């Protein structure tokens, strides 16, 4: 699976490594991504999400059900 957060939609960005001689080479800035299981009380089941650290904070702040609804409206949640 690709490195995309299913709650916030964050994904890897590209940039440059800059050497002391100012030579630039391409690199990736990856997302701080976890595979985490949550118990979804409204559906009475366990779900597994690829979630970033920022997405985990969002789930802790507004709750799993609200975060999933917000992600589904934005189109980030694919399953």
N, C-alpha and C positions, 0 to 999 in steps of 0.2 A: 504494500500500500504506500501511496505517496506521503511525503512529510507535510501534511496539512492538518491543522487543528479543526476538528469537526464542530467546535462550538464558536470559535472566533474567526475562523477562516485564515488564520495566519499561515504563511508558507515561506519557504526558503527564498532569500534574496541573493542577488549576485553583486559582487563588488571587486575590488582590487587589493592584492597584497602590494604594498609599496616598499621596495628595498631602500637601503641607505643611498644607493646610486640613482634613486627615483625610477627604477625599472618597475613597471606595473605588470602583474600577472593576475589572471582571473582567479577568483575564489568564491565560495558560497558561505553565506551567513545562515546557518540552519536554525530551526525553531527548537526551543526547549520542550520536546514532545515526550509524552508518556502514554502508555496503554494502561488505562485504568478502568476497573469495573465499578459500576454504581448500581445501587438498588433503587429502582424506579417504583415508588410507592403507588402512584396512580395506576400503573399498568400491572403491578404486582409481579415484577420480573427483574432479573439482573441484565444490565446492558454493558457492553464493553465499548469504550470510546478512545480514539486517539485524540488526546487533549493536551494543549500547551499549559505552561505554568500560569499564564494570564487567564486561560479558560477555566482552570481549576479554581482560581480566586473568584472568578465570576460565578461559578456554580456554588461556591461557599457563600457568596454574598446574596444572590437572588434566588437560589434554590435550583434543583435539577430540572424540574418541570418547566419553570420560566425560561431557563437557559436553553432547553431543547426547543421550546416554542420559538424563541428568538432566533435560534440557528436555523430552524426550518423555514421561517419567514425570509431570512437572508439567503437561503439556498446553500448553506455550508454543510448541513447534515445530509449525507447521501444514503444512509441506511437506517 
